[in-house]
Amino acid sequence: MRSDRVRSVLYLPASNARAIEKARTLDCDVAVLDLEDAVAPEAKADARDAAVAAVRRGGFGPRLGVRINGLDTDWGLDDLAAMKAA
């Protein structure tokens, strides 16, 4: 198997601190912190802050992604700016 091949992708809500900690211990090729569908509207700002903290701390497998909200939503541009800064 080629080393750049992705076998497993784990999506988890960025609003779930326990899931983020658990993801650091799992053998997945990509972990994706979800700020979109997995997060209730009233929790999006806190989830964004948690995603920034998780990105900065690191400790995930070989690849980490963040699924931001659409740029045409109330949260998308803030998500993009936060991830760029992280």
KEKE-3310 file (N, C-alpha, C; in steps of 0.2 Angstrom, whole numbers, plus 5000, padded with zeros to 4 digits):
npx = (5004:5003:5011:5004:4991:4974:4966:4957:4946:4941:4928:4923:4914:4919:4915:4915:4924:4929:4928:4938:4950:4950:4952:4965:4971:4968:4971:4970:4970:4967:4960:4946:4940:4924:4915:4903:4890:4889:4888:4878:4869:4870:4882:4892:4902:4910:4914:4922:4933:4937:4942:4952:4961:4963:4970:4981:4987:4989:4995:4987:4985:4994:4987:4977:4962:4950:4933:4924:4911:4900:4905:4895:4887:4882:4894:4905:4915:4921:4925:4935:4944:4949:4954:4965:4973:4976)
npy = (4994:5011:5025:5037:5035:5036:5028:5028:5040:5051:5059:5072:5081:5097:5103:5094:5090:5078:5069:5075:5073:5059:5056:5059:5048:5038:5027:5033:5039:5052:5065:5074:5089:5095:5109:5112:5103:5095:5103:5113:5128:5137:5134:5136:5146:5143:5130:5133:5140:5129:5121:5128:5128:5114:5112:5120:5113:5100:5083:5074:5061:5057:5067:5082:5089:5103:5105:5118:5130:5135:5148:5157:5158:5163:5160:5156:5164:5169:5156:5153:5163:5161:5148:5150:5158:5149)
npz = (5000:4996:5004:5005:5003:5009:5021:5031:5038:5051:5056:5068:5080:5083:5094:5104:5117:5123:5112:5104:5112:5112:5099:5097:5101:5092:5078:5065:5048:5044:5054:5056:5061:5064:5060:5055:5051:5062:5073:5084:5080:5091:5097:5089:5089:5101:5097:5087:5093:5101:5091:5085:5097:5097:5085:5087:5098:5093:5090:5084:5071:5056:5048:5049:5047:5045:5045:5039:5041:5027:5017:5014:5025:5042:5049:5042:5037:5048:5053:5043:5045:5058:5057:5048:5056:5065)
capx = (5000:5006:5010:5000:4984:4970:4962:4952:4945:4937:4925:4921:4912:4924:4912:4915:4931:4930:4930:4944:4955:4950:4954:4972:4974:4966:4975:4966:4974:4965:4955:4943:4936:4918:4912:4897:4883:4889:4888:4872:4871:4872:4888:4897:4908:4914:4917:4928:4938:4940:4946:4959:4965:4965:4975:4988:4990:4992:4994:4983:4989:4997:4984:4971:4958:4944:4927:4921:4904:4900:4906:4889:4883:4885:4900:4910:4921:4925:4929:4941:4949:4951:4959:4971:4977:4978)
capy = (5000:5017:5028:5043:5033:5037:5022:5030:5047:5051:5066:5072:5088:5101:5105:5088:5090:5071:5066:5077:5070:5052:5056:5059:5041:5033:5026:5035:5043:5059:5067:5081:5093:5097:5115:5113:5100:5092:5108:5117:5135:5141:5131:5136:5150:5139:5125:5136:5141:5122:5118:5132:5126:5108:5113:5122:5108:5095:5077:5069:5056:5061:5073:5085:5094:5106:5106:5125:5132:5138:5155:5161:5157:5168:5158:5154:5169:5168:5150:5153:5167:5157:5142:5153:5161:5144)
capz = (5000:4996:5011:5004:5003:5015:5023:5036:5040:5057:5057:5074:5081:5086:5100:5109:5119:5124:5106:5102:5116:5110:5092:5097:5102:5087:5072:5058:5043:5044:5058:5053:5066:5060:5063:5051:5053:5069:5079:5084:5079:5097:5099:5084:5091:5106:5093:5083:5098:5103:5085:5085:5102:5095:5079:5090:5102:5089:5093:5080:5067:5051:5044:5052:5044:5049:5040:5041:5038:5021:5017:5013:5031:5047:5053:5038:5036:5055:5053:5039:5048:5064:5055:5045:5061:5069)
cpx = (5004:5006:5006:4993:4981:4966:4956:4952:4940:4935:4922:4919:4917:4921:4912:4922:4933:4932:4936:4950:4956:4953:4962:4975:4972:4970:4971:4971:4973:4959:4952:4938:4930:4915:4905:4891:4883:4889:4882:4874:4873:4879:4894:4903:4913:4917:4923:4934:4941:4944:4952:4963:4968:4971:4982:4991:4993:4991:4990:4988:4992:4994:4978:4968:4952:4939:4924:4914:4905:4901:4900:4884:4886:4891:4906:4916:4925:4929:4935:4946:4953:4956:4965:4975:4980:4985)
cpy = (5006:5021:5034:5041:5033:5031:5024:5037:5047:5058:5066:5080:5091:5104:5100:5087:5083:5068:5068:5074:5062:5051:5056:5052:5036:5033:5027:5039:5050:5060:5074:5083:5096:5103:5116:5109:5097:5096:5112:5124:5139:5139:5132:5140:5146:5133:5127:5137:5134:5120:5122:5129:5119:5108:5115:5117:5102:5088:5072:5065:5061:5067:5075:5090:5097:5107:5113:5125:5135:5145:5160:5160:5163:5166:5156:5158:5169:5162:5150:5157:5164:5152:5145:5156:5155:5140)
cpz = (5000:5002:5011:5004:5009:5016:5027:5038:5045:5057:5064:5076:5085:5093:5106:5111:5121:5118:5103:5105:5113:5103:5092:5098:5097:5081:5066:5054:5043:5050:5056:5059:5062:5064:5060:5054:5059:5075:5078:5083:5085:5100:5094:5086:5096:5102:5089:5087:5100:5097:5084:5091:5100:5090:5082:5094:5098:5092:5090:5075:5061:5048:5049:5048:5048:5043:5043:5038:5031:5021:5016:5020:5036:5050:5048:5037:5043:5056:5049:5042:5054:5062:5051:5050:5065:5066)
residu = (MET:ARG:SER:ASP:ARG:VAL:ARG:SER:VAL:LEU:TYR:LEU:PRO:ALA:SER:ASN:ALA:ARG:ALA:ILE:GLU:LYS:ALA:ARG:THR:LEU:ASP:CYS:ASP:VAL:ALA:VAL:LEU:ASP:LEU:GLU:ASP:ALA:VAL:ALA:PRO:GLU:ALA:LYS:ALA:ASP:ALA:ARG:ASP:ALA:ALA:VAL:ALA:ALA:VAL:ARG:ARG:GLY:GLY:PHE:GLY:PRO:ARG:LEU:GLY:VAL:ARG:ILE:ASN:GLY:LEU:ASP:THR:ASP:TRP:GLY:LEU:ASP:ASP:LEU:ALA:ALA:MET:LYS:ALA:ALA)
# end
